[in-house]
Every structure is written in structure tokens, then in C-alpha cells.
Amino acid sequence: MCAHKQAQAQAQAQAQAQAQAQAQAQAQAQAQAQAQAQAQAQAQAQAEPIHHSHLPRCN
């Protein structure tokens, strides 16, 4: 009976490890999405001054 309980415990541990790995993968995907959004925002911010550069400057 002990071996059966050990097998159950191992199966549970594996399931937990898989769940953790999935959670980490999701967190990484979210971090990548955030990084992409930041990169897009930076690209837009860099593109915007070009539109304003042809306006007359007040010196």
C-alpha cells in the first residue's frame, strides 16, 4: 500500500510541476506581450516628433 501512496504523491507532484511550468510560460508570454507593447509605444513616440519638426520653432 505504501508504494501505491508514493505513486499517487509522485503523480500529484508531477501535476503541480506541470501547472507551475504552464504558469511560468503564461507569465513569459505576458512579459513578451508587454515588451512588444512598449516597443510599439516607443516607435510611435519616436515617429511623432517627425510630424512636429516641420512646424516653425520659436527661438
C-alpha positions in Angstrom: 0.0 0.0 0.0 2.9 2.3 0.7 4.1 2.1 -2.9 0.6 3.0 -4.1 0.5 6.1 -2.0 4.0 7.0 -3.2 2.9 6.7 -6.8 -0.1 9.0 -6.1 2.1 11.5 -4.4 4.5 11.4 -7.4 1.6 11.9 -9.8 0.4 14.9 -7.8 3.9 16.4 -7.7 4.2 16.0 -11.4 0.8 17.6 -12.0 1.9 20.5 -9.7 5.2 20.9 -11.6 3.3 20.9 -14.9 0.9 23.6 -13.6 3.8 25.7 -12.4 5.5 25.3 -15.8 2.4 26.4 -17.6 2.0 29.4 -15.2 5.6 30.4 -15.9 5.1 30.0 -19.7 2.0 32.2 -19.4 3.9 34.8 -17.4 6.7 34.8 -20.0 4.1 35.3 -22.8 2.6 38.2 -20.9 6.0 39.7 -20.4 6.8 39.3 -24.1 3.4 41.0 -25.0 4.2 43.9 -22.6 7.7 44.3 -24.2 6.1 44.3 -27.6 3.6 46.9 -26.5 6.4 49.0 -25.0 8.4 48.8 -28.2 5.4 49.9 -30.2 4.8 52.8 -27.9 8.4 53.8 -28.2 8.3 53.6 -32.0 5.2 55.7 -32.0 6.8 58.2 -29.7 9.8 58.4 -32.0 7.6 58.8 -35.1 5.5 61.6 -33.6 8.3 64.3 -33.3 8.8 64.0 -37.1 5.4 65.4 -37.7 6.1 68.4 -35.4 9.6 69.0 -36.8 8.4 70.9 -39.8 6.5 73.4 -37.6 8.2 76.8 -37.2 10.2 77.0 -34.0 10.1 79.8 -31.6 13.7 80.8 -30.8 
